[in-house]
């Protein structure tokens, strides 16, 4: 189920050792200025550009984006087979529509990268106004259409950090043993996650 709110409030709602909590902690570090390289990237990225910051390969990475929101008729829904999105609005304003992928009968199958895309159609689903400082937690069943222009708004820029987390429902691995779903084993809060030296790969166009 999608969650929207402030980072500090959402942190209190998730398991202290879950991979989801680790992603939220990364955003906390960005807001607090503890990841200056990421802050610099999101503040200076030219419009229309996306940069990928690799942390743990495809299991955990950031997308840093700058763009102008688009009209609803140009949007599309997308969902991810294993990845949860933490979409954090650094500056600007946009709308996000969310619907339950499981309730859709006509959704296409996942592609080779575990993503699915489909038209929005005329029906308006859950629609949220997304403002600077807000974060949206979008799990695999949450089909979402982001980057939408709010009614009556101008052509302002949006700057966004997207944390992509594979299998966000799992706990971080203990010293030995496998990862476990967060519901299985409550545990004490671990140390804040360390930021791995990132490799920046500039890519044209928005990617979510």
N, C-alpha and C positions, 0 to 999 in steps of 0.2 A: 504494500500500500504506500502510495506517495506521501511524503511528509514535507511540509514547507515551514520555515521559521528561521530563527537566528542560530548560528553555529553553537553558541554557548548553551542554549536551551536544548538543542537536539543531542548534544553530547551526553547530557544527563539522562536521556531516554534509552540509550543503547548499552549493551554489555561492555564493560570496561576493557575486555580483551578481544572484542570482535574486530574483524578486519574493517567493518564499517566505522567503528570508533577510531581506528587508525587514520582513515581518510578524513574524518572530521578534525582530528588533531592536526593534520597537515594544513587544513584551512585555518585553524586557530593560529598556527605558527605564521601563516601568511599575513593575517590580519594584525598580529602583534609585531610584524616586521622582523621575525626571526629567520625568514628565508628571503634575504634581500635580493638574490638573483631572480627569484620568481616575481617579487614585487616590481622589480625594474622591468622585467619582460611585460607584465600585464599593463604597466603604466605607459610604456613607450611603443607598444606594438602598433604598426600601421594598420589602418582600416582594411578589412578584407583578408587579413592574415591569420593563420593558426600555427602555433608552435606546439610540438609534442615534447614533453619532458619525461624521459623514461626513468622510472624508479626501480621497478622489478619486472622489466620486460613488458609482456602483455598482461601480467597479473595486477600491476599497479602503476598507473602513469597519469600525468596531467595533460590537459589540453588548455592552452592559453589562447584566448580568442579576442578579436576586436572586429565589430561589424555594426551595420545599421539594421535595426529590426525590419522585417518585411511584412507586407499585407497578408492577412490570413489565407487568401486564395493562392498564395505562393508557397504556403507551408505544406508539410507532410508529417505524418506520424512515423515514429521509429521506435523500436524496442530491441533489447539485447538479450541473447539467450542466457549468458552467465554474468554479465557485467552490470553492476549498479553504478549509476551516475550520481555524483554530488555536484550539482550545478550552482556555483556561487557567483552572484552578481557583484562584481567589484565596483562598477559605476554604471549609471544609465538606468533605463526602465524598459521592460518588455512584458509580454504575456506568455504564459505557457498553458497549453491544453493537455489534459491527461485523460486517458480512458483505460479500462481494464482489458488487456490483450485477450484474456481468456473468454471474455464475453463477445468477442467479435468472431463471426462465422466466416468472414471472407478474407481474413488476414493471410498474406502470402507466407511461405515458409522461410526459414532463416537461410541466409546466404553462407558462403564458405567461411566468412569471418564471424558468424554468429549474430548477424544483425538482420532485422526485417524492416521494410519500409512500405508504406501504403498511403493512399490519398486521404485527406482529412474529410472530404465530403461536406455536405451542407449542415449536418447536425453538429451543434456546438456541445462539446462534452464539458467536463470540469475545466473551468478557465480561471487562472490565477494571475493576479497582477504581481509582478516580480520586480522588486526595487533594490537599490544598492544596499548591500549588507544581508540580503536574504539568501538562503540556500534551499535548494529543492533536492530531496533524496528520492531518486527514481529507481525502483527495483525492477528486475526482469519482467514481471507482469505489467508494469506501468508503461504502456505505450504513450509517448509524449511528443508534442510538437512545440519546440521552443523557438526563440528568436522572432516572435510575433509582435507586430507593432500595436501598441495600445491605441484605442480609439481616441482621436483628438490630440495625439502626441505628434511632435515634429519629427525631424530626421536626426535626432541625437544619436551619438555613438553609444554602444554597449561594450563594456570590457568585462570579461568573464573568465573564471577559472573552473574547469571541469575536472574533477577527480574521478578516474575510472578504476573500479575495484572489481576484480573477478572473485566470485564466490564470497560476497561480503557478509553472508550469514554465518560464515565459519569463524571460529576462534583462531587467533594467532597460535601457531604451533608451540607446544611446550618444549622443554629441553629435549625430550624424547617423546615419540608417539606421533600420531596423526593429528591433523586438524579436526576439530569436532564442531558440530553445529552449536551456536551460542546457547541454545536452550538446554543443552546437555549438562554443562558443567559451569556453574558460576565460579568466578575466580577474582582475585584481587586485582586492582588496577595496576597495570604495568608502567614501566617508565615511558615517557614521551617517545614516539617513534623518531629514529634518526633519519635525517635527510640524506639520501644517497646522492653523491655527485652526479648531476644530471647531464645527459647529452641532449642538446637541443637540435631538433630536426624541423626546420621551417617547411610548411606545406601551404600551398595556395588553397583558399576557400575555407568555409566553416566546416568543422567536423564535430559531431556530437556522439 
